[in-house]
Structure formats: structure tokens, C-alpha cells
Amino acid sequence: MFVRRYEDGDKERVEEICEITDNAHLEKDLLLTLYCHYYITYEKENCFVAVVDGKVVGYIISAEDTKAWIDRFSSTLLSSSTPTIREKGIESTEGYLPFYPEYPAHLHIDIDPRYQRMGIGHALMNALLSNYREKGVKGVMLGVDPNNTKGVSFYKKYGFTPLDTNGVWWGIKP
């Protein structure tokens, strides 16, 4: 297994992993608009993939500055989307604001279930946080369903701390 920066040829596999790891069972266009396409289109330098035997098996995608992400996301992907996607997209951006600017960056990480619990999540997180340390980004946040016990356990072990009392928002200083 090795980790490298995202490349355009990885798009189909990243989308596939995003779909197969979606526990909320969102409609495909909504899911990919909210949790995938912005990052791999506009912030490729902050996206990494894990590769096993020549196949992408996981990814970590991120926005370096959440306020800039909201502006660009709203004016590009959301402005050309359906009313439902626009509404859900606007709702999705609001959760990040209470933790900005202390945690200016945010991330999404997904690993093909057949490759979970093999250290891939740690390797992806190491790549992203190293990238952000080099850039001087002072904090990274993410949202997680508190009922996602595997995810919460991973973030705790990695060193993330809860940012709210509901256990939805987590952050780490690179």
C-alpha cells in the first residue's frame, strides 16, 4: 500500500468509494456534490488516495480554508445544481462555521470496506496533516455521525478531540 496525491484518473474510483461508504444512503448526485466533486475539482493539492495492487482503495479529500470553500462551493457547484441539492448544500456548510478560524480546514475520508482496519486511514491522515503542517494550516475539522462507532474510535485514536457536546464535530492541530 502507498499513498499519493489524487490524480484526475482516480475520479471514478473515488466516486465509487464515496457511494459504497455512504451510510446515510443519499441520492447519488447529492452525495457526490456534497462530499466529493468540489474537493477533487478545486483542491486536488489537498486530496490523497491510498493504492493497493494498483487500485485506489481509499481517499482523504479536504478544503484548506472552509470559508473560501463555502464561497466557491456555493458559487460553482451549488449554483448549477437542483433546488434540493442547493438547499442541502447550504445546510451542510453551516455546521463548519462555529469552529472556524481555529480549525480552518476540513476533511472527508473514506476507505473501501474490504480494506478497512489495515492502517490505510492512518496513512491517509498522515499525508494530509503533513501537507497542512508544511502549509502552516493550524487546525483541521470533520463531522462524523456519533453513532459511527468505528469512525469515532478511529478519530479518537488518531488524536482528534470533540469540538461540540454532541460528538458530531472533531478537530486536530496538525
Helices and strands as residue ranges (DSSP letters): E 2-5, G 8-10, H 11-20, H 28-32, I 33-37, H 38-42, G 44-46, E 48-52, E 55-63, H 66-73, I 74-78, H 83-94, G 97-99, E 105-111, G 113-115, H 120-135, E 140-143, H 149-158, E 161-162, E 169-172
